[in-house]
Protein backbone atom coordinates (compact mmCIF):
# COMPACT_ATOMS: atom_id res chain seq x y z
CA UNK A 1 0.00 0.00 0.00
CA UNK A 2 1.39 3.40 -1.01
CA UNK A 3 1.70 5.73 2.00
CA UNK A 4 0.02 9.10 2.02
CA UNK A 5 2.41 11.97 1.43
CA UNK A 6 3.54 14.13 4.34
CA UNK A 7 5.94 16.97 3.78
CA UNK A 8 8.20 19.40 5.60
CA UNK A 9 11.86 19.87 4.70
CA UNK A 10 13.22 20.90 8.14
CA UNK A 11 11.57 17.81 9.64
CA UNK A 12 12.18 15.42 6.77
CA UNK A 13 13.08 12.46 8.99
CA UNK A 14 9.94 12.88 11.15
CA UNK A 15 7.68 13.21 8.12
CA UNK A 16 9.37 10.25 6.45
CA UNK A 17 8.80 8.07 9.51
CA UNK A 18 5.17 9.22 9.67
CA UNK A 19 4.68 8.17 6.05
CA UNK A 20 6.18 4.74 6.67
CA UNK A 21 4.07 4.10 9.79
CA UNK A 22 0.95 5.13 7.90
CA UNK A 23 -2.44 5.40 9.60
CA UNK A 24 -0.96 4.23 12.91
CA UNK A 25 1.52 7.12 13.03
CA UNK A 26 1.19 10.11 15.33
CA UNK A 27 1.64 13.59 13.88
CA UNK A 28 5.15 14.42 12.61
CA UNK A 29 5.33 17.11 15.30
CA UNK A 30 4.97 14.42 17.99
CA UNK A 31 7.58 12.25 16.27
CA UNK A 32 9.93 15.23 16.27
CA UNK A 33 9.65 15.48 20.05
CA UNK A 34 10.20 11.73 20.42
CA UNK A 35 13.44 11.91 18.41
CA UNK A 36 14.93 14.14 21.12
CA UNK A 37 15.76 16.91 18.66
CA UNK A 38 14.11 19.79 20.61
CA UNK A 39 16.03 19.21 23.84
CA UNK A 40 19.20 21.20 23.38
CA UNK A 41 21.22 23.50 21.14
CA UNK A 42 24.80 23.80 19.98
CA UNK A 43 27.00 26.27 18.13
CA UNK A 44 28.79 24.94 15.09
CA UNK A 45 30.38 26.23 11.90
CA UNK A 46 31.77 29.42 13.32
CA UNK A 47 28.95 30.17 15.72
CA UNK A 48 25.92 29.05 13.70
CA UNK A 49 23.30 27.71 16.16
CA UNK A 50 21.84 24.28 15.58
CA UNK A 51 18.76 23.65 17.68
CA UNK A 52 19.42 20.06 18.60
CA UNK A 53 21.45 18.54 21.46
CA UNK A 54 25.19 18.03 21.37
CA UNK A 55 25.84 14.47 20.22
CA UNK A 56 22.35 14.04 18.72
CA UNK A 57 21.69 13.28 15.07
CA UNK A 58 18.54 12.34 13.12
CA UNK A 59 19.66 8.73 12.65
CA UNK A 60 19.87 8.27 16.41
CA UNK A 61 16.63 10.19 16.87
CA UNK A 62 14.77 7.90 14.50
CA UNK A 63 15.84 4.83 16.48
CA UNK A 64 14.61 6.48 19.65
CA UNK A 65 11.22 7.45 18.21
CA UNK A 66 10.62 4.06 16.59
CA UNK A 67 11.24 2.27 19.88
CA UNK A 68 9.18 4.68 21.99
CA UNK A 69 6.22 4.22 19.65
CA UNK A 70 6.36 0.44 20.04
CA UNK A 71 7.69 -0.41 16.58
CA UNK A 72 10.66 -2.35 15.27
CA UNK A 73 12.34 -2.51 11.89
CA UNK A 74 15.42 -3.74 10.07
CA UNK A 75 18.23 -1.23 9.66
CA UNK A 76 20.85 -1.83 6.99
CA UNK A 77 23.81 0.22 5.77
CA UNK A 78 27.12 -0.04 3.99
CA UNK A 79 28.24 -2.28 1.16
CA UNK A 80 28.77 -1.24 -2.43
CA UNK A 81 26.26 0.38 -4.77
CA UNK A 82 25.09 -2.87 -6.32
CA UNK A 83 24.47 -4.49 -2.94
CA UNK A 84 22.66 -1.41 -1.62
CA UNK A 85 20.35 -1.08 -4.60
CA UNK A 86 19.62 -4.80 -4.44
CA UNK A 87 18.64 -4.50 -0.76
CA UNK A 88 16.48 -1.48 -1.51
CA UNK A 89 14.74 -3.12 -4.47
CA UNK A 90 13.95 -6.24 -2.45
CA UNK A 91 12.76 -4.33 0.62
CA UNK A 92 10.51 -2.01 -1.39
CA UNK A 93 8.56 -5.02 -2.67
CA UNK A 94 7.20 -5.53 0.86
CA UNK A 95 6.41 -1.92 1.74
CA UNK A 96 7.77 1.62 1.91
CA UNK A 97 11.42 2.01 2.92
CA UNK A 98 12.77 4.86 5.04
CA UNK A 99 16.02 5.92 3.34
CA UNK A 100 18.60 8.35 4.61
CA UNK A 101 20.64 10.22 5.01
CA UNK A 102 20.90 11.22 1.39
CA UNK A 103 22.95 14.24 0.32
CA UNK A 104 20.60 17.15 -0.30
CA UNK A 105 22.89 18.65 -2.93
CA UNK A 106 22.59 15.60 -5.18
CA UNK A 107 18.80 15.30 -5.27
CA UNK A 108 18.52 16.29 -8.92
CA UNK A 109 14.72 16.19 -9.01
CA UNK A 110 14.67 19.35 -6.90
CA UNK A 111 14.77 22.37 -9.25
CA UNK A 112 17.19 24.24 -7.00
CA UNK A 113 19.69 21.38 -6.82
CA UNK A 114 23.23 22.40 -7.75
CA UNK A 115 24.11 18.80 -8.59
CA UNK A 116 27.04 18.87 -6.18
CA UNK A 117 27.36 17.12 -2.82
CA UNK A 118 27.10 19.61 0.04
CA UNK A 119 26.77 17.37 3.12
CA UNK A 120 23.20 18.43 3.84
CA UNK A 121 21.31 15.46 5.28
CA UNK A 122 17.85 14.51 4.08
CA UNK A 123 15.45 11.56 4.37
CA UNK A 124 12.97 10.14 1.86
CA UNK A 125 10.54 7.22 1.56
CA UNK A 126 11.25 4.83 -1.31
CA UNK A 127 8.20 3.23 -2.87
CA UNK A 128 9.63 1.19 -5.74
CA UNK A 129 12.84 0.41 -7.61
CA UNK A 130 12.70 -0.85 -11.19
CA UNK A 131 15.50 -1.48 -13.66
CA UNK A 132 16.03 2.20 -14.39
CA UNK A 133 14.72 4.45 -11.62
CA UNK A 134 13.79 4.87 -7.98
CA UNK A 135 10.30 6.10 -7.08
CA UNK A 136 10.01 7.91 -3.76
CA UNK A 137 8.18 10.48 -1.64
CA UNK A 138 10.47 13.41 -0.86
CA UNK A 139 8.99 15.34 2.09
CA UNK A 140 10.55 18.51 0.70
CA UNK A 141 7.40 18.93 -1.40
CA UNK A 142 7.89 16.20 -4.03
CA UNK A 143 5.47 13.27 -3.81
CA UNK A 144 6.12 10.44 -6.28
CA UNK A 145 9.51 11.83 -7.31
CA UNK A 146 11.81 9.74 -9.49
CA UNK A 147 15.55 9.63 -10.10
CA UNK A 148 17.66 7.33 -12.24
CA UNK A 149 19.18 4.61 -10.09
CA UNK A 150 22.69 5.98 -10.50
CA UNK A 151 21.70 9.50 -9.46
CA UNK A 152 19.76 8.24 -6.45
CA UNK A 153 22.66 6.02 -5.38
CA UNK A 154 25.10 8.94 -5.62
CA UNK A 155 22.97 10.96 -3.19
CA UNK A 156 22.40 7.94 -0.95
CA UNK A 157 26.13 7.25 -0.71
CA UNK A 158 26.18 10.43 1.42
CA UNK A 159 29.98 10.66 1.63
CA UNK A 160 29.93 14.21 3.02
CA UNK A 161 27.04 13.71 5.45
CA UNK A 162 28.18 13.48 9.07
CA UNK A 163 25.41 11.11 10.17
CA UNK A 164 24.96 7.33 9.99
CA UNK A 165 26.79 5.69 7.08
CA UNK A 166 26.41 5.19 3.35
CA UNK A 167 23.31 3.46 2.02
CA UNK A 168 21.40 3.47 5.32
CA UNK A 169 17.79 2.29 5.15
CA UNK A 170 15.05 1.01 7.44
CA UNK A 171 12.43 -1.47 6.29
CA UNK A 172 10.14 -4.21 7.53
CA UNK A 173 8.37 -2.00 10.05
CA UNK A 174 6.08 -3.84 12.43
CA UNK A 175 4.38 -2.95 15.68
CA UNK A 176 5.51 -4.98 18.69
CA UNK A 177 3.71 -2.98 21.42
CA UNK A 178 0.56 -0.89 21.51
CA UNK A 179 1.70 2.51 22.71
CA UNK A 180 -0.47 5.61 23.00
CA UNK A 181 1.37 8.69 21.74
CA UNK A 182 0.89 10.45 25.10
CA UNK A 183 2.44 7.46 26.86
CA UNK A 184 5.33 7.53 24.40
CA UNK A 185 5.88 11.22 25.08
CA UNK A 186 5.89 10.61 28.84
CA UNK A 187 8.35 7.75 28.39
CA UNK A 188 10.66 10.05 26.45
CA UNK A 189 11.06 12.53 29.32
CA UNK A 190 14.03 10.86 31.07
CA UNK A 191 15.95 10.79 27.80
CA UNK A 192 14.95 14.38 27.09
CA UNK A 193 16.30 15.37 30.49
CA UNK A 194 19.63 13.67 29.73
CA UNK A 195 19.87 15.53 26.44
CA UNK A 196 19.13 18.83 28.17
CA UNK A 197 21.97 18.40 30.64
CA UNK A 198 24.38 17.40 27.90
CA UNK A 199 24.43 13.65 28.40
CA UNK A 200 25.34 11.66 25.31
CA UNK A 201 23.16 8.68 24.52
CA UNK A 202 25.85 6.01 24.31
CA UNK A 203 23.31 3.20 24.09
CA UNK A 204 22.96 4.17 20.41
CA UNK A 205 21.78 0.86 19.03
CA UNK A 206 20.87 -1.07 22.17
CA UNK A 207 17.24 -2.01 22.64
CA UNK A 208 15.81 0.18 19.90
CA UNK A 209 13.79 -0.26 16.76
CA UNK A 210 16.64 -0.39 14.24
CA UNK A 211 18.80 -3.42 13.54
CA UNK A 212 22.02 -3.27 11.55
CA UNK A 213 22.38 -6.04 9.03
N, C-alpha and C positions, 0 to 999 in steps of 0.2 A: 504494500500500500504506500503510495506516494505521500510524504508528510506535507502538511500545510506550511506555506512559507511564513517565516517570521524574520523581520529584518531590523538591524541597527548596527552600524559599523563599530562604534566604540565598545559594544557589548556583543561582538560577533560570536565568541565562544558560548555565552549564555543563550543567545538566540539559536545557535546551532544545536546545543543540547536540547533545548525546548522542542525544536523540530524533530529530533530523533526520538524523543520520548513520546511525542504525539499527544493524544487526547489526555493522557495521564500526567502530563507535565504541568507544573505550576508556571506562573508567569515568569518570563525572563528576568524581571526585576527581582523576584524572589531567588531565582537561581544565582543571580549576581551576588546577593548577600551570602548565600550558602558557599560560594567559592572562596570567601574570605577577602575578596578584593577591596571592600570598603574600609577595612580596619587597619589603616596606616597610611603613611606617605613617605616618600623619599626624594632626595634631590640627586639628580643624575645629569650627565651631559652638560657640565658647566653650570649647574644650578637650576636646570629645568625640573620642576616638580612632577613627579609621577604619583598619582593618588592610589597607590597600593602598597602593601607592607614590604619592608625590606626582606628579601629572601623569597617572596611570593612570586609565582608566575601562573599564567592561565592554565598550563598543563597540570600543575599541582592543584589548582583550584577546581578544575573539572573532576579530578579524582575525588576530591573532598565532597563536592556537591552530589555526585553520582551515589556515593556511599550513604550520605545523609538522607537522601531521598529513597533509599531502600532498593537501589538497582545495582546490577553488576554488568560487566561487559568484558570483552577481550580487547586488550591493548597490544598493538604490534608496532614495531619501528625497526629501522635499519635495513640492511641488505642493499642489493643493487637495484637499479631501476626496474629491470625485468621482474625480479622477485616481488618488488613492491606493487607494481601494476597488477601482477598475477594475484596477489593477496587481495587487492582492492576489487578487482573484477569478481573474484569468487565471493567475497563478503557482500558485495552489493546485490548479488542474486537473492540474498536472504532478507534484505532490508536496507534502510538508509545507513550510511557510514559517516561517522563524525571524523573529519580529516583536518589535521592541523598540528603544528603551525605550517602554513604556506607563506611564502614571501610575497607581501602585498605588491611590491614593485614589479613582479612577474605575472600578475594576473591580467593577461592581455585582453580579456573580454571587457575590462573596465575602460571606458573611453579616456580616462585621465592617466592610464598606465604609461610609464616611461619606458617599459620594457627592459628595465635594469633592476637587478636585485638591490634592495635598500635595507633589508633586515627588519622591515615592519612585519609583525606577526599577525596572522589572520586565520580564521577557521571557517570551513564550509561543510556542507552536507552532500556527499556524493550519492546520486540516485542510480546511476548505471554507467557501465564502461563497456563500449563495444570495440570493434577492431580499430577504430580511428579516433574516437573522441571520448571525453568524460563529460557526463551530464550531472550538474550539481546545482543546489540552491546556495547562492552567495548572499549572506544576510546584509551585505552592503548595497542592497536594492536590486539584486539581479536573480530573480527566480528562474529556474530552468536554464541556467547559463551553460554554455559548452566551451570546451577548449580541446584542441588536438592533444592526444595523449602525451606527446613529447613536451608540449608547452606546459601542460598541467604538472607533469613530473618534474620539470625544471623548477617550478614554484614550490612544489612539495618537498623537494630536496632541501630547501630552507637552510642553505649553508651559512648564511649571515645572521640567521635568527637565533638569538640567545635564549632558547627555550626548547625543552624536549630534545628530540633528535630528528634526523632525516626520516621522511616517510612514516610519520607517526599517524596512527588511525585507531579508532575505537569502533567495534562492531559487536553484533550478537547481544544487544541489550536485552536484559530480562529483569523483571521485578522479583526480588527475593524476600522483601518485607513490605507490608502495607504501612506506609508512613504518611500521616497528614502533614501538609506543608508547614503548619504552625508548630507541630512537634519537631519537625526537621530544623526549623529556625531556632527553637529553644535548645535543641541538641548541639547546635553550632556555636552557642555562646562561649563555652570554655575555650574552644579553638580561637574564636574571635578575640577573647581576652589575651590569649598568648600572642597573637599577632600584634595587638595594640601595645604590648609592653616590649615588643621586639624579639620575641622568641621564635626561632626558626622551627619549622615543622620537619624534623629530621626523619619522621616515620613516613617519608614520602610515598612509598608504595607498599606499606604494610597495612593490611586489613581495609582496603579500599575497593572501589568498583572497577579499577583498571588492572589488567593482567598483561605483563610483557610476554610476548611469545619468544 
